[in-house]
Amino acid sequence: MTRRILAVALRLLTGVRRLHESPHGDGPAVFFANHSSHLDFAVAWAALPTELRERTSPAAAHDYWSKTKLRQWIATQLFQSVLIERLHITRDNNPITPLIDCLDRGRSVLIFPEGTRRGDGEVGEFKAGLYHIARSRPEIPLVPVLLENLNRLMPKGTYAFVPLIAQAHFRAPIRLIDGESKPDFLSRARSILLNDQHPTQ
């Protein structure tokens, strides 16, 4: 109930619309979105249909969301996030592993392939994580999510809130093509996120 109230509040606050049905059908999916604001994962999460939202775990940076007990509670208990390492990555704390584990438990994940927030509204080049997930679990659909206005609604480097209408455009699912190279796949995924003219929402 708490998460449902939170999702409604986020939609009212940002103006983002809720999807009425899953953009990929049944089963788990990898949602991948551009990253420009602290609100990105919360808004994309809030835009999902209720049942799908309850089965979706956003990826959250361990170094940021574990700094205080409150942040950790918000990330892990409220949003059911997966905390991943992004600073001191080793074989033992590979950030892909907990995401794959989450998918294998039947949950969807929400990731940000740029790896860090940008404050200029542009979408940076994608890092390799999305490719490695697609290669490890090729049967799982990858759903691009273009988030708009969030870099202006809550600019990077500040917690000030500017009243604007945010949008979350869910594109048609994609998958890794047999024989597709990592650079080609990442370029295609980024291009579809940016340029698809027929979003689900």
C-alpha positions as CSV (number, residue, x, y, z in Angstrom):
1,M,0.0,0.0,0.0
2,T,2.9,2.4,0.8
3,R,4.5,1.9,-2.6
4,R,1.1,2.4,-4.3
5,I,0.6,5.7,-2.5
6,L,4.1,6.7,-3.4
7,A,3.7,5.9,-7.0
8,V,0.5,8.0,-7.2
9,A,2.2,10.9,-5.4
10,L,5.1,10.7,-7.9
11,R,2.8,10.8,-10.9
12,L,0.8,13.7,-9.4
13,L,4.1,15.6,-8.6
14,T,5.7,15.0,-12.0
15,G,2.8,14.6,-14.4
16,V,4.1,11.4,-15.8
17,R,1.4,9.0,-17.0
18,R,0.9,5.4,-15.9
19,L,1.0,2.6,-18.5
20,H,-2.2,0.7,-18.6
21,E,-0.5,-2.6,-19.6
22,S,2.9,-4.2,-19.8
23,P,5.0,-2.9,-22.7
24,H,6.6,-6.3,-23.2
25,G,4.0,-8.9,-22.3
26,D,4.4,-11.4,-19.5
27,G,7.6,-12.4,-17.5
28,P,10.6,-10.3,-16.5
29,A,12.1,-7.6,-18.6
30,V,15.1,-5.2,-18.6
31,F,13.9,-1.6,-18.7
32,F,16.8,0.7,-19.7
33,A,16.5,4.5,-19.5
34,N,18.5,7.7,-19.9
35,H,19.8,9.2,-16.7
36,S,19.7,12.9,-15.8
37,S,18.1,13.3,-12.4
38,H,17.7,11.8,-9.0
39,L,14.1,11.3,-9.9
40,D,14.7,9.1,-12.9
41,F,14.3,5.7,-11.4
42,A,11.4,6.8,-9.2
43,V,9.5,8.3,-12.1
44,A,10.1,5.3,-14.5
45,W,9.1,3.0,-11.7
46,A,5.9,5.0,-10.9
47,A,4.9,4.9,-14.6
48,L,4.6,1.1,-14.7
49,P,1.3,-0.8,-14.2
50,T,0.8,-1.7,-10.5
51,E,1.5,-5.5,-10.8
52,L,4.5,-5.0,-13.0
53,R,5.8,-2.2,-10.7
54,E,5.7,-4.6,-7.7
55,R,7.9,-7.0,-9.6
56,T,10.4,-4.5,-10.8
57,S,13.7,-3.6,-9.0
58,P,15.6,-0.4,-10.1
59,A,19.4,-0.6,-10.0
60,A,20.8,1.9,-7.5
61,A,24.3,3.0,-6.9
62,H,25.6,1.3,-3.7
63,D,28.0,4.2,-2.9
64,Y,25.2,6.8,-2.9
65,W,22.2,4.8,-1.6
66,S,24.0,3.1,1.3
67,K,25.6,6.3,2.8
68,T,22.8,6.6,5.4
69,K,20.3,4.2,6.9
70,L,17.5,6.4,5.6
71,R,18.8,6.3,2.0
72,Q,19.3,2.5,2.2
73,W,15.8,2.0,3.5
74,I,14.3,4.2,0.7
75,A,16.3,2.2,-1.9
76,T,15.9,-1.3,-0.7
77,Q,12.6,-1.3,1.3
78,L,10.5,1.3,-0.4
79,F,11.6,0.9,-4.0
80,Q,12.9,-2.7,-3.7
81,S,16.1,-1.6,-5.5
82,V,19.2,-3.7,-6.3
83,L,22.2,-1.9,-4.9
84,I,25.2,-2.3,-7.3
85,E,28.8,-1.3,-7.1
86,R,30.1,1.3,-9.5
87,L,33.4,2.5,-8.0
88,H,35.5,-0.4,-7.0
89,I,34.4,-3.2,-9.2
90,T,35.9,-6.7,-8.8
91,R,35.0,-10.2,-9.9
92,D,33.2,-10.7,-6.5
93,N,31.1,-7.5,-6.7
94,N,30.4,-7.4,-10.5
95,P,27.3,-5.2,-10.8
96,I,25.8,-7.5,-13.5
97,T,25.5,-10.5,-11.1
98,P,22.8,-9.1,-8.8
99,L,20.8,-7.9,-11.8
100,I,21.0,-11.4,-13.4
101,D,20.0,-13.0,-10.1
102,C,17.0,-10.6,-9.9
103,L,15.9,-11.6,-13.4
104,D,16.3,-15.3,-12.6
105,R,13.9,-14.8,-9.7
106,G,11.3,-13.6,-12.1
107,R,11.6,-9.9,-11.4
108,S,12.2,-7.1,-13.9
109,V,15.0,-4.6,-13.5
110,L,15.4,-1.0,-14.4
111,I,18.9,0.2,-15.4
112,F,20.7,3.3,-16.7
113,P,23.2,2.2,-19.3
114,E,25.0,5.6,-19.3
115,G,26.3,4.7,-15.8
116,T,26.0,8.2,-14.4
117,R,23.7,11.2,-14.5
118,R,24.1,13.9,-17.1
119,G,23.0,17.5,-16.4
120,D,22.7,18.7,-20.0
121,G,19.7,16.7,-21.1
122,E,21.8,14.8,-23.6
123,V,22.0,11.0,-23.7
124,G,25.6,9.8,-23.3
125,E,27.1,6.7,-24.8
126,F,26.0,3.4,-23.3
127,K,28.4,1.4,-21.2
128,A,28.7,-2.4,-21.6
129,G,26.4,-3.6,-18.8
130,L,23.3,-3.7,-21.0
131,Y,25.1,-5.8,-23.6
132,H,26.4,-8.3,-21.0
133,I,22.9,-8.7,-19.6
134,A,21.4,-9.2,-23.1
135,R,24.1,-11.7,-23.9
136,S,23.7,-13.6,-20.6
137,R,19.9,-13.8,-20.9
138,P,19.0,-13.4,-24.6
139,E,15.4,-14.5,-24.1
140,I,14.6,-11.6,-21.8
141,P,13.1,-8.5,-23.6
142,L,14.9,-5.2,-23.3
143,V,12.6,-2.2,-23.1
144,P,13.9,1.3,-23.9
145,V,12.5,4.1,-21.7
146,L,13.1,7.7,-22.8
147,L,12.6,10.1,-19.8
148,E,12.0,13.7,-20.7
149,N,12.2,16.9,-18.7
150,L,13.6,15.3,-15.6
151,N,17.0,17.1,-16.0
152,R,15.0,20.4,-15.8
153,L,12.5,19.2,-13.2
154,M,15.2,18.4,-10.7
155,P,18.6,19.5,-12.1
156,K,21.8,17.6,-11.3
157,G,23.6,19.0,-8.3
158,T,20.5,20.4,-6.6
159,Y,17.5,19.1,-4.8
160,A,15.3,22.1,-6.0
161,F,12.1,21.0,-7.7
162,V,11.0,22.9,-10.8
163,P,7.3,22.4,-11.7
164,L,7.4,20.8,-15.2
165,I,5.6,17.9,-16.8
166,A,7.8,14.8,-17.1
167,Q,7.3,12.1,-19.6
168,A,8.3,8.4,-19.8
169,H,8.1,6.9,-23.3
170,F,8.2,3.1,-23.3
171,R,9.5,1.8,-26.6
172,A,8.9,-1.6,-28.2
173,P,11.1,-4.3,-26.7
174,I,14.4,-5.2,-28.5
175,R,16.8,-8.2,-28.1
176,L,20.4,-8.9,-29.0
177,I,20.7,-10.1,-32.6
178,D,22.7,-13.2,-33.2
179,G,26.3,-12.2,-34.1
180,E,25.8,-8.6,-33.2
181,S,28.9,-7.0,-31.8
182,K,28.9,-5.1,-28.5
183,P,29.5,-1.6,-30.1
184,D,26.7,-2.2,-32.7
185,F,24.3,-3.4,-30.1
186,L,24.9,-0.5,-27.8
187,S,24.7,2.0,-30.6
188,R,21.4,0.4,-31.8
189,A,19.9,0.4,-28.3
190,R,20.8,4.0,-27.8
191,S,19.4,5.0,-31.2
192,I,16.1,3.2,-30.6
193,L,15.7,4.9,-27.2
194,L,16.3,8.3,-28.8
195,N,14.6,8.0,-32.2
196,D,11.8,5.5,-32.1
197,Q,8.8,7.3,-33.5
198,H,6.2,4.9,-32.2
199,P,6.5,4.6,-28.4
200,T,4.1,2.5,-26.3
201,Q,3.4,5.6,-24.3
